[in-house]
Amino acid sequence: MKSRLIAGLVSALVALPIAAAPVASADRDTDFAAQLHGFGIYGQRDFNAWLAKITCKRLTTGVDADARESAVFLSQNLARTTTTEQVWQFLGAGIPLYCPEHTAALTALAGDHA
Amino acid sequence: MSSSRFRWIMRALLLIVTASAAAGLLASPQAFADATDEYPIPSKQIETLCDAEQYLAAARDTSPIYFERYMLDKSNRPLDVQQAAEDRIHWFYSLDAAGRRQYSEDTATNIYYEQVATRWGNWAKVFFNNKGVVAKATAVCMNYPRGDLSVWDWPVAR
């Protein structure tokens, strides 16, 4: 009886991390592309993913001091037809996905307007 | 007209046609692998007053993926080759437009002229290879600080 209880407990302990494991996502770049499509931003998937990663790197290295400078960088490099709103949507989708550590840069800016 | 006379006339005509065709071929201009004002080095790069760092910083902002790939490629080279490339591009920007045009000619006509290229074929790709990249970067490079070497220290993903 006691051994059964222990076995059950062990099974539960083993099963827990498996159940709690994050749901396997197809691929970050694909997820990003899907989000962008929702905003009406198309273009090459790799290009957009790379641009988002470079945007992150520019925040990390300090080339862009804040999200506003990131938006300027993106508006220069996304397709000319991209609207200001879409630039910010690109940024809002890209930062949490590729560099969540910089999410504060986005929220700080949101605070400015509050 | 007798048939032998006719034959002679035809032979003479044939000779004239053959000789003129041969002369035309021999006199045609020979093909040379000359440089042009846009190749191998685009004219805007030849004429720009920016230095290497100003241009590179501008390319980082105007052609970020092209810049990223160049930096990634550079990071995969031995350190002495990376340094040689930096030194060589500094030398290039020290030349005036006539000197750069001559250098363009020298590299176009002699594949062994550029020694850095023997160790890294694409050593100056971001500077020379793409006319669009050069046009975009040279249009704004004057707005960046001169001689800011930190622009070369670009972290690349491993």
Interface residues (C-beta under 8 A of the other chain):
Chain A: F47 W50 L51 K53 I54 K57 T60 T61 V63 F73 Q76 N77
Chain B: R60 D61 T62 P64 I65 E68 W154 P155 A157
